[in-house]
Amino acid sequence: MRIVMIGSGYVGLVSGACFADFGHDVVCVDKDATKIMKLKAGGIPIYEPGLEDLVAKNVAAGRLSFTTELAGPVAQADVVFIGVGTPSRRGDGHADLSYVYAAAREIAGALDGFTVIVTKSTVPVGTGDEVERIIREVNPVAEFAVASNPEFLREGAAIEDFKRPDRIVIGIEDERARGPMEEVYRPLYLNKAPVLFTRRRTSELIKYAANAFLAMKITFINEIADLCEKVGADVQDISRGIGLDNRIGSKFLHAGPGYGGSCFPKDTLALMKTAQDHESPVRLIEATVAINDRRKRAMARKVLNALDGDVRGKTIGVLGLTFKPNTDDMRDAPSLSIIQALQDAGATVRAYDPEGMEAAATMLTGVDYGRSAYDVAEGASAVVLVTEWDAFRALDFKRLKDVMAEPVLVDLRNVYPPKQMEALGIRYYSVGRPSDSELAQDADETLAAA
């Protein structure tokens, strides 16, 4: 199949490289000439494990190429994917579809023969209808069909997710699109990947419903974690206890500082706005968004409480900046709100992240960046573990404690056992897990009350 991928960002580049690895002939198109020059020179504009090698392999094989010119590749394509950004629109929170519609107009002018145009970007219900209308308006004689094929890629595991998906969702209104789309994904039929064909609007809504449900699951366990801290329960045991119920499942039940990234924040907001516009509000999602926004700054208050409410003039070390490990994505990362709140309280912040510091430097001011966890801990009154990179899972705490001004660790990802920290003489604070001493005190109080 001859495939064109419009957009060489996270979705477009990963999808394009994987399609090429299936044996298809793929051209990735992007208006950003700097990005295309970097890709042609063998560079990768994003960090995703395994992507650099995958791109290099398929470029060398002649199956993957990059260009800023859209017309030629589209004219020869069997299938054209639109994989451009759909950020939250400033002012009202709706998905900004200007890049999608601009791509549709350009595609329309270049079509030659029957072509399937596929929205790979995350788009609100009805976007495919508008893409079809635009193409018809620009090129009334064009032979084409518009399909929806949302992506379900996790940053940090995107290649594995693409090649071994839980499901492939394809929304069509024109049966002529079915054959080409089946051919595009034929290599995955060998892995028995479930392929779900639906109506186009249903496909568009599946993506938003999936992300909103996962965001709600994260927010649920975070609220349970807060309750655990009040009543002396352990949220990790609760997560296991409910996650073993296969109706619930264990994934996305890890208490922490709230969700971030390129998908959940904008997609939950876009779903809210779509629902409101259709007079069918999604109250659970509205609550999820509000709770998650508040939670990020609440994590900064946890740091303040660990230092008796005063961080003015003190240095706080932050380990991890990206919204999750194995990515350089800083979009809506909890660290942004946490660091800003600590700075507002008068703290000096020193931070380290294996991949995210370059992006963080464009979003944060007044932050010193270290070269390692131990560099960040030098003279710090507290170290805050925000993102659970592997580099932070086996720290040398004797070395860490020796260089800190105060032995305080605030673990927002519950990486370490409280007993281990207590034995090392470290004042340890986590999420939804009272320390052994707190549990003992609670037990004494309960017995006294009885």
C-alpha positions in Angstrom: 0.0 0.0 0.0 1.1 3.6 -0.7 0.5 5.5 2.4 0.9 9.2 3.2 1.0 10.4 6.8 0.2 14.1 7.2 2.0 15.2 10.4 5.3 13.9 11.7 4.7 14.5 15.4 4.2 11.8 18.0 1.2 10.1 16.3 2.3 10.6 12.7 5.9 9.5 13.1 5.3 6.4 15.2 2.4 5.3 13.0 4.3 6.0 9.8 7.4 4.1 10.9 5.3 1.1 12.0 3.3 1.0 8.8 6.6 1.1 6.9 7.9 -1.8 9.1 4.8 -3.7 8.0 6.1 -3.4 4.4 4.0 -0.5 3.2 5.5 2.5 1.3 5.1 5.5 3.6 5.8 9.2 3.1 5.5 11.4 6.2 4.6 15.0 5.3 5.1 18.0 7.6 5.1 21.7 7.1 7.9 22.2 9.6 11.0 22.2 7.4 13.4 22.0 10.4 11.7 18.8 11.6 11.9 17.3 8.1 15.5 18.2 7.7 16.3 16.6 11.1 14.5 13.4 10.1 16.2 13.2 6.8 19.6 13.6 8.6 18.7 10.7 10.8 17.5 12.7 13.9 14.3 12.1 15.8 12.3 15.1 17.0 10.7 13.2 19.9 11.9 10.7 22.5 10.3 7.3 22.2 12.1 4.1 23.0 13.0 2.1 19.9 11.8 4.8 17.5 15.2 5.9 16.2 16.2 2.4 15.2 12.8 1.7 13.6 12.9 4.9 11.5 16.6 4.3 10.4 15.8 0.7 9.4 12.9 1.6 7.2 14.5 4.6 5.7 17.5 2.4 4.7 15.0 -0.1 3.2 13.5 2.6 1.1 10.0 2.2 2.6 9.9 5.4 4.7 10.7 9.0 3.5 10.0 12.5 4.6 9.0 15.7 2.8 7.4 19.1 3.2 5.6 18.7 -0.2 2.1 17.2 0.1 0.8 17.2 -3.5 3.0 14.6 -5.2 2.7 11.9 -2.5 -1.0 12.4 -2.0 -1.7 12.1 -5.8 0.0 8.6 -5.7 -1.4 7.4 -2.4 -4.0 4.7 -1.7 -4.6 5.9 1.8 -3.8 9.3 3.4 -3.8 9.6 7.2 -4.3 13.0 8.9 -2.1 12.8 12.1 -1.8 16.5 13.0 -2.2 18.1 16.4 -5.6 18.9 18.0 -4.7 20.9 21.0 -7.2 22.5 23.3 -8.4 25.7 21.8 -7.5 28.8 23.7 -10.5 30.4 25.5 -13.1 27.6 25.4 -11.4 24.3 25.7 -12.7 22.8 22.5 -10.3 20.8 20.3 -8.6 23.1 17.9 -9.3 21.5 14.5 -7.7 24.1 12.3 -4.8 21.9 11.4 -7.1 19.0 10.5 -9.2 21.2 8.3 -6.2 22.8 6.7 -4.8 19.4 5.9 -8.2 18.4 4.4 -8.1 21.4 2.0 -4.6 20.6 0.8 -5.4 16.9 0.4 -8.5 17.8 -1.7 -6.5 19.7 -4.2 -4.0 16.9 -4.7 -6.3 13.8 -5.0 -5.9 11.7 -8.2 -8.1 8.6 -8.3 -9.9 6.9 -5.5 -8.3 7.6 -2.1 -9.2 6.9 1.5 -8.6 9.8 3.8 -8.3 8.8 7.4 -8.4 10.9 10.6 -5.8 9.5 12.9 -5.7 12.5 15.1 -8.0 12.6 18.1 -11.0 14.5 16.9 -14.5 15.3 18.3 -17.6 13.6 17.0 -18.6 14.9 13.6 -15.1 15.9 12.4 -15.1 13.3 9.7 -18.3 14.8 8.3 -16.7 18.2 8.1 -13.5 16.8 6.5 -15.7 15.1 3.9 -17.6 18.4 3.3 -14.4 20.4 2.9 -13.0 18.0 0.3 -16.2 17.9 -1.7 -16.3 21.7 -1.6 -12.7 22.1 -2.8 -12.7 19.2 -5.3 -16.3 18.3 -6.3 -15.2 15.6 -8.8 -12.8 13.8 -6.4 -13.2 10.1 -5.7 -12.6 9.4 -2.1 -13.9 8.1 1.2 -13.3 9.5 4.7 -12.7 7.1 7.6 -11.8 7.4 11.3 -9.0 5.4 12.8 -8.1 6.6 16.3 -4.8 5.8 17.8 -4.4 4.2 21.3 -0.7 4.6 21.8 0.9 4.9 25.2 3.9 7.2 25.2 6.9 5.2 26.2 5.4 2.0 24.8 4.0 3.2 21.5 5.8 0.8 19.1 4.7 -2.2 21.1 1.1 -0.8 21.3 1.0 -0.3 17.5 2.3 -3.7 16.6 0.4 -5.6 19.3 -2.8 -3.6 19.8 -5.7 -4.3 22.1 -7.9 -3.4 19.3 -8.0 -1.5 15.9 -11.1 0.7 15.6 -12.1 1.9 12.1 -15.1 4.0 11.4 -16.5 4.2 7.9 -19.6 5.5 6.1 -18.6 4.4 2.6 -18.0 0.7 2.1 -15.3 1.4 -0.5 -13.1 2.3 2.5 -13.3 -1.1 4.1 -11.0 -3.0 1.6 -8.1 -0.5 1.7 -8.2 -0.2 5.5 -8.2 -4.0 5.8 -5.2 -4.1 3.6 -3.4 -1.4 5.6 -3.8 -3.5 8.8 -3.5 -7.0 7.2 -0.1 -7.6 8.9 -1.9 -7.4 12.3 -4.5 -10.0 11.3 -1.7 -12.6 11.7 -1.5 -11.5 15.4 -5.3 -11.9 15.7 -5.6 -8.2 16.7 -9.3 -7.4 17.1 -10.5 -5.2 14.3 -13.7 -3.3 15.1 -15.5 -1.6 12.2 -18.1 1.0 13.2 -19.9 4.0 11.9 -17.6 7.0 11.7 -19.0 9.0 14.6 -19.0 6.0 16.8 -15.3 5.5 16.1 -14.5 9.2 16.9 -16.3 8.9 20.3 -14.6 5.6 21.2 -11.3 7.4 21.5 -12.6 10.1 23.8 -14.7 7.7 25.9 -11.6 5.4 26.4 -9.3 8.3 27.5 -12.0 9.8 29.7 -12.6 6.5 31.5 -8.9 5.9 32.2 -8.5 9.5 33.5 -11.5 8.9 35.7 -9.9 5.6 37.0 -6.7 7.5 37.9 -8.7 10.2 39.7 -10.8 7.7 41.6 -7.8 6.0 43.1 -6.2 9.4 44.0 -9.3 10.3 45.9 -9.2 6.9 47.7 -5.6 7.6 48.5 -6.6 10.9 50.2 -9.2 9.0 52.3 -6.5 6.4 53.2 -4.3 9.1 54.7 -7.2 10.2 56.9 -8.3 6.8 58.1 -4.9 4.9 58.3 -5.4 2.6 55.3 -2.9 1.7 52.6 -3.9 2.6 49.0 -1.6 0.1 47.4 -3.3 -2.7 49.2 -6.6 -1.3 48.2 -5.5 -1.0 44.5 -4.5 -4.7 44.6 -7.7 -5.7 46.4 -10.0 -4.1 43.9 -7.7 -4.6 40.9 -7.9 -8.4 41.3 -11.6 -8.1 40.4 -11.4 -8.7 36.6 -14.4 -6.4 36.2 -12.2 -3.6 37.4 -8.6 -4.6 36.5 -5.4 -3.4 38.0 -4.2 -0.9 35.4 -4.4 2.9 36.1 -5.0 2.2 39.8 -1.7 3.7 40.9 -2.1 6.7 43.2 0.0 9.7 42.4 0.1 13.4 41.6 -2.6 13.3 38.9 -2.6 12.7 35.2 -0.9 14.8 32.5 0.5 14.4 29.1 -0.7 15.1 25.5 -4.0 13.1 25.7 -5.9 12.9 28.9 -6.1 16.7 29.8 -7.1 17.9 26.3 -9.4 14.9 25.5 -11.4 15.0 28.7 -11.8 18.8 28.2 -12.9 18.3 24.6 -15.4 15.6 25.5 -16.9 17.9 28.2 -17.3 20.7 25.6 -18.8 18.3 23.0 -21.3 17.0 25.6 -22.3 20.4 26.8 -22.8 21.6 23.2 -25.2 18.7 22.7 -27.0 19.3 26.0 -25.8 16.0 27.4 -23.3 16.9 30.1 -20.9 14.3 31.3 -20.8 15.1 35.1 -18.4 12.4 36.0 -15.8 13.7 33.6 -16.4 17.3 34.7 -15.6 16.2 38.2 -12.6 14.3 37.1 -11.1 17.3 35.3 -11.7 19.6 38.3 -10.3 17.1 40.9 -7.2 16.5 38.8 -6.5 20.2 38.4 -6.6 20.7 42.1 -4.5 17.6 42.9 -1.3 18.9 41.3 -1.0 21.9 43.6 -2.1 19.8 46.5 1.0 17.7 46.0 3.1 20.8 46.6 1.2 21.3 49.9 2.3 17.8 50.9 6.0 19.0 50.5 5.2 22.0 52.6 3.7 19.9 55.3 6.7 17.6 55.3 8.8 20.7 56.1 6.5 22.1 58.8 4.7 24.4 56.4 7.8 26.6 55.5 10.0 26.2 52.5 11.0 29.8 52.1 14.7 30.1 51.4 15.1 26.3 51.2 16.2 24.2 48.3 13.8 21.5 47.1 15.2 18.8 44.8 12.7 17.4 42.2 13.3 14.0 40.6 11.4 13.6 37.3 9.7 16.3 35.2 7.9 14.5 32.4 4.3 13.4 32.9 5.4 9.8 32.9 8.7 7.8 32.4 10.2 7.0 29.0 9.1 10.1 27.2 10.3 13.7 26.9 6.7 15.0 26.9 6.1 17.9 29.4 2.6 18.8 28.3 0.4 19.2 31.4 3.0 17.4 33.5 2.2 17.5 37.3 5.7 18.7 37.9 4.9 22.1 36.3 2.2 22.9 38.9 4.1 21.4 41.8 7.3 23.4 41.0 5.3 26.6 40.4 3.6 26.2 43.8 6.9 25.5 45.6 8.4 28.6 44.0 5.4 30.7 45.0 6.0 29.5 48.6 9.6 30.8 48.4 11.5 27.7 47.6 14.5 27.3 45.3 13.9 24.3 43.0 16.6 22.1 41.6 15.5 19.4 39.2 16.7 16.4 37.1 15.0 14.3 34.5 16.7 11.9 32.1 14.9 13.2 29.0 12.6 16.2 29.9 14.9 19.0 31.0 15.2 20.7 27.6 11.4 20.9 27.2 11.0 21.9 30.8 13.4 24.8 30.4 10.9 26.4 27.9 8.0 26.1 30.4 9.6 26.9 33.7 11.6 29.8 35.0 14.0 30.0 37.9 14.7 26.3 38.1 18.3 24.9 38.4 18.9 21.7 36.5 21.2 19.0 37.8 23.1 16.2 36.2 21.8 13.4 38.5 19.6 12.6 41.5 22.6 13.2 43.8 23.4 16.5 42.2 19.8 17.6 42.8 19.9 16.5 46.4 23.0 18.5 47.3 22.0 20.9 50.1 18.3 20.2 49.6 15.9 20.3 52.6 13.7 17.7 50.8 13.8 15.6 47.6 10.5 15.0 45.8 10.1 12.0 43.5 7.6 13.2 40.9 8.2 10.8 37.9 9.1 7.2 38.5 11.9 6.8 36.0 13.9 3.6 36.4 16.9 5.7 37.3 15.1 6.7 40.5 14.0 3.2 41.6 17.2 2.1 43.2 18.8 5.2 44.7 21.8 5.0 47.0 20.1 6.6 50.1 23.2 6.7 52.2 24.8 8.8 49.5 21.6 10.9 49.1 21.2 11.5 52.8 24.9 12.5 53.2 24.5 15.4 50.8 21.1 16.7 51.9 20.5 19.5 54.3 17.5 17.5 55.8 16.8 13.8 55.2 13.3 14.3 53.8 11.9 12.3 50.9 8.4 13.0 49.5 7.6 10.0 47.2 4.6 10.9 45.0 4.8 7.6 43.2 5.1 5.2 46.1 8.2 3.7 44.8 9.9 2.9 48.2 8.8 0.9 51.2 8.2 3.1 54.3 10.0 0.6 56.6 13.1 0.8 54.5 13.2 4.6 54.7 12.6 4.6 58.4 15.5 2.2 58.9 17.7 4.6 57.0 16.7 7.5 59.1 14.9 9.3 56.3 11.6 11.1 57.0 9.5 9.6 54.3 6.1 10.8 53.0 4.2 9.0 50.2 0.6 9.0 48.8 -2.2 7.2 50.5 0.2 5.1 52.7 0.5 6.2 56.3 3.9 5.4 57.9 4.2 2.5 60.4 4.4 5.0 63.3 1.2 6.8 62.1 -0.6 3.4 61.8 0.5 2.6 65.4 -0.7 5.9 66.6 -4.0 5.5 64.8 -4.4 2.0 66.3 -3.7 3.4 69.8 -6.3 6.1 69.3 -8.8 3.6 68.1 -8.2 1.4 71.1 -8.4 4.3 73.5 -11.7 5.4 72.0 -13.0 1.8 72.3 
